[in-house]
Structures are given as C-alpha cells and as structure tokens.
Amino acid sequence: MELSQNIHTFVRILFEKVSKKDHFMQRKNIIPIISMLATLFAADLVAQSDSVSNVVRYTTEFKFREGFYLNFDQVKNNKPIPKSRLLTSIDYNSKTFFDQVTDLQSITYFDDLGNSQDVETKNLWGYSKNGILYINVGGAFNRITIMGNICHFVANITTYSNRYNSPYGYSPYGYSPYGYSPYGYSPYGYSPYGYGAPTYRTTEMRQFLLDFNTGKVLEYDTKNVTMLLMIDPELHDEFARLRSKKQQQLRFMYIRKFNERHPLYIPK
C-alpha cells in the first residue's frame, strides 16, 4: 500500500513538472519512466492481493494455530512453535499436555533450521490450545476471553508480604513486650521461629487488557480504556464526555464498540 501511494505521488509531481510549455521530447522522455512505475504499481497490487488473501477478519469461529508463542510477534503472525517440535516425553495427545509442559521449568524445541533451543517456561508469551489464546501473566497462563484489537482477560495475581498487624507494634515479629520475640532474642532462649517475620501470600483475581497493536498488557481501568480508544477520536470523545461513574459502568461496552468498528485481522 505504501509503495502504490508513493508511486501515485511521484507520477503526479512528474506531470506537474512537465507543463504544456515543455518541448515534446521532454514529455516523451518521461514515458519509459511512467511505464516502469506502472509495472511496479501493478506488482504492488498483486502483493497486496496476496497479503489480503492470507488474512481473515477475526470472529469467534477463528482458531489460532496450536502451539507455543515465544513472543507477541509470533502471536500477530499466528505462527507458534507446534507442539510436535517440542522434545518431551509428555504425550502430545494428552488433554493436559499444555498444563504439563508449562509446569516444567524449561522446554526444548526445534527451530525452523532444525536446531534445538531451550527456553524457560516463565519466558513464554503463551500458547494456543484448541484455537484459543492463553497469555502468561503473573506466572500463570490465562485464557483471553475477549479477542479484538483490544483484548480482555482475567488473571489470578499472587502477592507476597511480611507485614503483620500487632497491638505491640511490628510483630511477629519485631518488638514484643517480652523482648525481641518471636523470635529473635527471647527470655526463653533461642526460638525455633528465627529472626525474620513470616511471609504471607495472597491471591486476587484481576482484570487486564491486551493492546493487540503493541502487545502491551494493561490494567483494566478507565484511564487505560480511555487511552486505547484514542485511535477512534469519535468514540473516544463520546466516552470522555461520560461521568466517571458511567465510564466505569460502560467501559466494557465501549471496548466491544471499538472492536466492532476496528476489526482484527489475523493470518490464516
């Protein structure tokens, strides 16, 4: 497309330069140039036609090729590493194949040149199972439930903290009415709990957005929805005019509107 636009601009400028006052030979000399540009233009149209024929508009019927994605470019090109290229003892036909593979610390696969490569599973972008995308966020692989140029998904995020609320201050277990316990120093001697405060783990369900143009994963909030809608000024301004409470209520609806107005195209 860019080539054809450049050719069109160049030809227009060329004709403007060759005015009616120019000699016949001057005009005649540009004919071979125009002929060459016309050939390039035709070739560009063919290339565009081939490119368009290799992509389809995403619908709920679309199925991504099954396999593992190392990065987002592979996702956009619908070109994962097929599971048949993995060097593993896990049964390829197992219903839990992807779960078993992602539980491993690393995987070995064969690249396009037939060379074996190792990658840690924590560094995988994700995978496609039964034609559905799963993205690696928070150390877990989460299904993308809403697909489009703006995607939406839910993930369980685990956080760790060693804080503890105590009437005696920072305990357990810094200060204590019995001394530094539990359980550094103790009037009863060394404590089995050691010196450090215990670590607490909490898991919460959070919502995220995936910008399919850039591959960025964003928190699902009004600020990020507003930012992603900026590609469509009319829709963005309509959303921006809503009151804050209404924006929170309708932001999911506006994501759907955006995806309908800006369809996602994926290689077959």
N, C-alpha and C positions, 0 to 999 in steps of 0.2 A: 504494500500500500504506500509506504513512504517513497519507494522508488518511482512509482507512477505519478505521485504528486510532484516530485522533483522534476520529472521529465516534462510534465504539463507546464510547470512554471518556466522552465528553460525555453521551451518552444515559444511560449507567449512573449518572453523577453526578446527572443531572436527575431520574431516577426515585427516587433515594435522597432527594433534597430534598423530593419530593412524597410524603409519607408518608400513611398511612391517615387521619391526623388532619386532613389538609388538606381544605379545602372542595372540593366538586365542581367549582366554577367554576375554582378554581386548577388542578386537574388538566386540566380541559377546555381551558384556555388554552395548555397545552404541546402539544396535539395538532397544531396547524399547524406548530409548530417541529419536531416529530418527523417530520412528513410531509416538510418541506423537507430535513431531514437524510437521510431515506431516499432522496430523489431524488438528493442529492449522492453518497450511498453507491453507488447504482446506476450513476451516471455514472462513479464511480471504478472500479467493477468492469469497466465497458466499456473504460475507458482501459487498465486493467491487462491485459485480454484482448488488446487491440490491440498493447500493448507486447510481451507474451509471444509473440504470433504473429509478431513481426518479428525475434525472436532464435532462434537454434538452438544446441544443445549442440555444442561443438567436437568433431570426430572427425578422423581422418586423411584422411577424404574431403572435409572442408570446404576450400573455396578462397576466399581473400581476394580482394576486388576488385582488379583490376590497376591499378597507378598508383604515384604518389609520395606519401609522407607527410611533411608539414611538421613534425608534432608527434605526440605519443603519443595525444592526444585523437582525432585522425583515425584512428589505428590501432584504438582501442577502439570507435569508431563504424563501423569498416570503411568509411571514406569518404575514399579517397585522391584526389589530383588525377589524373584519367585522362590517359594519355599522349597522347591526342588533343588535349588542351588545351595541350600544350607547343608553343611557337613554335620549331621547329627544322627543319633541313634533313635530319636523320637519318631514314632510312626507318623508319616505325613498325613495319613487319613484319619488320625485321631481327632475327635471333636474338641479336645482340649490342647491341640497342637500349639496354638499361639500362646496360650496361657503357660504351657510348659516351657516353651522357648524363652518367653520374656521373664520367667523366673530364674533363668540362668544368669550368671554374672557376665558372660560374653558369648558371642556366637562366631562361627567361622563360615564364610560363604565364598563362592567362586565368582569373580567379577567377569566382565564381558570378554576379557582376554584369557580367561581360564585360570587366573592366578588366585590363590587362596588369600583371603583377607580376614582379619579379626576386628571385631567391634564390640565394645561394651554395650550391653542392652540398655543401660541408662542413657546412652548417647543416641539411641534410635529416635527418629522423629515419631514413628508409629508404625502401624500396619493396616492392611485391608483384609478383612475377613468376611466372606460371603458378600463381597462387593461394598461393604460399609467401612468407613474410615474410623480408626482408633488412634487418638493422639496421646503422646507421652507427656503428662503434666503431673508434677508432684511425685514422680517415681512410679506412677501407675498409668495404665493405658485405658483411656476413657473414650467411649463412643461419641462421635459427633452426631448429635440428634437432628440439628437443623443445618442443612447444607445450602450454600449460596455464596455470593461474593462476600456476604457477612455470615459467618457460621456461629452457631451457638452450641455449647455443651456444658455438662456438669461434671465436676471432678471432686473427689474427696482429698482434701489437703490436710496433711498431718503437721502439727507444730509441736515444738518441744520447749519446755520452760522449767526452770528450777526454783521459781518463786513459790513462796508458801506464806499464807497469812496466819499470823500467830499473835495472841494477845501479849506475848513477851517480845515482840519485835521480829527480827528476821530469824525465824526458827520454824522448821528444822533445817540446818539448824545452827544458826549463828549464836546470838546471845540467848541465854537461858537463865532463869533465876537460880539454877543450880551450877552456873558457870558455863563455860563453852561446851554445851552438850545439848542434844545428841548430835555429832557426838565426837567432838574433839576431846578437850580435857573434860574429865568427869570425876566427881568425888569418889566414884566407884571404880576408878581406873580407866584403862583403855576401853572404849566402846566398840562393839562389832560393826557399828554403822560408819566408822571412819570419820573423815573431816568434811567431806563435801555434802552439799544439800542434794536431795534426790531429784531426779529429772522426771517431769510429768509430761505425758504425751496426750495431746488432744487431737481429734479428727473432726473436721467440719466439712459439710458439703457447700461448695461454692460454684457460682456460675461464671463462665468465661465466654469471650468472643474470639473468633479467629478471622483476621482480615485476610481473605484469600488472594488479595493483590500483593501483599507484602509478606505474608506468613507470620505476622506478629500476633501473639496471644495477649489479649487484654482482659482486664476485669470487666464484668458485665455491670456497668453503671451508666448513669445518664451522661456523664462527661464523655465517655468513650463512644457511646452511641451517637451523640451529637457530632463528634469529630468524624466518625465514619460516614455519616450522612452528608458531609460537606461536598462529596463528589456530585451530589444531586442538589444544587442550590435551592430549587423549588421545595423539595421535600425537607431539606434542612431548615429552611426558613419557617416552614409550616410547623415543624416540630419545635423550633426555638421559640415560637410565639406562645406555646402552651405554658401553663403554670407548672411549677416544679412538681407538684403532686400528680398532675395529669401526665407529665412526662414520664414519671416512674410507672404509672399505670399502663401507658400506651407504648413504651419503648420497644416492646417485643413486636407489637403490631407494625411499628414503623420499620423494623428490620425486615419483616415479611414484605412490606410495601416496596422497600428498596430492592430486595432480591427479585421481585416481580418486574420492576422497572429496569433492572440491570441484571439480566440473566447470566448465569455462569456457564461458560463453555469449557468442555474438558475433552482432551484427545481420547479417541476410542480405545 
